[in-house]
Amino acid sequence: MQRNSTLYTISFAAVVCVICSIVVSGAAVLLKSRQDRNVLLDRQKKVLAVSGLLEADESIPPQEVQRRFEERITTKYVDLREGTFTELGDTPGIYDPVKAANDPASSTALEPNPAQVRAVPHVALVYEVRDEAGAADQYVLQVWGNGLWSTMYGYLALDKDGETVRGLTFYEHGETPGLGGEVDNPAWKALWPGRKVFDENGEPAIEVVKGEAGSPEEDPHRVDGLSGATITSKGVEHLINLWMGGQGYGPFLAKLREGAA
Ligand SMILES: Cc1cc2nc3c(=O)[nH]c(=O)nc-3n(C[C@H](O)[C@H](O)[C@H](O)COP(=O)(O)O)c2cc1C
């Protein structure tokens, strides 16, 4: 074949494309398990951080993340319809409540809501965090809902009283760095511990306000909004109130408060 012919050029390009695609897909397959491990490690780190078992500026090796996690945290499953702990059936692989929420067979569809969450899974993941004496001390709940640009996925740590915030963090979102992305700012996250997610009637009551809220003691339900990012701020309010409500963790938290979960 002539090197300067059209057929040669097209064939050469096709061979290069095939070789590259084999290399890329091979790498993706080979690295999949490592990627999954890293995602799991990152989630474990976030759970440790939101429950105060890992400081914001603390850098620890993967083995230490796993050790702390196993020592103090138990992964549990909650049937959101009943509000009780449950066991998972034979689910292959790692259970993912977000995937379950996308499957009509394993989720409950919601009416249109401000958090723009279309469905909640029948079974949610809850991390029970024990104190040093081994007693249940707090519960880390997976929550998600829309910001301005993206679905924000995070963890809300609640005290064993089932209403006092111990921490809030997001592990995935696509909000603008410096604006909505400030949901990751440690100074903003520090405003959350001590707030109460329910009012005196047991209704979800978090409000993220434009401007400044008071301290948790004087202003238990309100938190300062992020400046220049009211839509993301309201998204955080909406998603917390949705997940604290009757179709989220509400029934489970009510049972927790009565000591009957
Ligand atoms: C490039 C660009 C990125 C923006 N990113 C966000 C964002 O991530 N979250 C958000 O709430 N608002 C974002 N905004 C601003 C919103 O459009 C809107 O003006 C803002 O939420 C209103 O908040 P404010 O009342 O505190 O100014 C962005 C605006 C621009 C121009």
The ligand as an SDF file (V2000), in Angstrom:
LIG
                    3D

 31 33  0  0  0  0  0  0  0  0999 V2000
  -20.3930   31.5720   37.0120 C   0  0  0  0  0  0  0  0  0  0  0  0
  -21.3910   31.5950   38.1450 C   0  0  0  0  0  0  0  0  0  0  0  0
  -21.3860   30.5370   39.0390 C   0  0  0  0  0  0  0  0  0  0  0  0
  -22.3010   30.5240   40.0820 C   0  0  0  0  0  0  0  0  0  0  0  0
  -22.2940   29.4620   40.9650 N   0  0  0  0  0  0  0  0  0  0  0  0
  -23.2030   29.4240   41.9570 C   0  0  0  0  0  0  0  0  0  0  0  0
  -23.2590   28.3190   42.8530 C   0  0  0  0  0  0  0  0  0  0  0  0
  -22.4830   27.3660   42.7980 O   0  0  0  0  0  0  0  0  0  0  0  0
  -24.2270   28.3340   43.8140 N   0  0  0  0  0  0  0  0  0  0  0  0
  -25.1230   29.3610   43.9370 C   0  0  0  0  0  0  0  0  0  0  0  0
  -25.9870   29.2980   44.8140 O   0  0  0  0  0  0  0  0  0  0  0  0
  -25.0530   30.4240   43.1270 N   0  0  0  0  0  0  0  0  0  0  0  0
  -24.1270   30.4860   42.1440 C   0  0  0  0  0  0  0  0  0  0  0  0
  -24.0890   31.5540   41.3180 N   0  0  0  0  0  0  0  0  0  0  0  0
  -24.9350   32.7040   41.6160 C   0  0  0  0  0  0  0  0  0  0  0  0
  -26.3810   32.4330   41.2910 C   0  0  0  0  0  0  0  0  0  0  0  0
  -26.5820   32.5910   39.9550 O   0  0  0  0  0  0  0  0  0  0  0  0
  -27.2540   33.4060   42.0980 C   0  0  0  0  0  0  0  0  0  0  0  0
  -26.9940   34.6830   41.6610 O   0  0  0  0  0  0  0  0  0  0  0  0
  -26.9550   33.3250   43.5570 C   0  0  0  0  0  0  0  0  0  0  0  0
  -27.2480   32.0400   44.0300 O   0  0  0  0  0  0  0  0  0  0  0  0
  -27.7430   34.3270   44.3600 C   0  0  0  0  0  0  0  0  0  0  0  0
  -27.1150   34.3800   45.6310 O   0  0  0  0  0  0  0  0  0  0  0  0
  -27.0180   35.7200   46.4610 P   0  0  0  0  0  0  0  0  0  0  0  0
  -28.4250   36.1550   46.6090 O   0  0  0  0  0  0  0  0  0  0  0  0
  -26.3780   35.3120   47.7740 O   0  0  0  0  0  0  0  0  0  0  0  0
  -26.1630   36.6340   45.6610 O   0  0  0  0  0  0  0  0  0  0  0  0
  -23.2050   31.5820   40.2550 C   0  0  0  0  0  0  0  0  0  0  0  0
  -23.1710   32.6530   39.3430 C   0  0  0  0  0  0  0  0  0  0  0  0
  -22.2890   32.6560   38.3060 C   0  0  0  0  0  0  0  0  0  0  0  0
  -22.2990   33.8130   37.3640 C   0  0  0  0  0  0  0  0  0  0  0  0
  1  2  1  0
  2  3  1  0
  2 30  2  0
  3  4  2  0
  4  5  1  0
  4 28  1  0
  5  6  2  0
  6  7  1  0
  6 13  1  0
  7  8  2  0
  7  9  1  0
  9 10  1  0
 10 11  2  0
 10 12  1  0
 12 13  2  0
 13 14  1  0
 14 15  1  0
 14 28  1  0
 15 16  1  0
 16 17  1  0
 16 18  1  0
 18 19  1  0
 18 20  1  0
 20 21  1  0
 20 22  1  0
 22 23  1  0
 23 24  1  0
 24 25  2  0
 24 26  1  0
 24 27  1  0
 28 29  2  0
 29 30  1  0
 30 31  1  0
M  END
$$$$
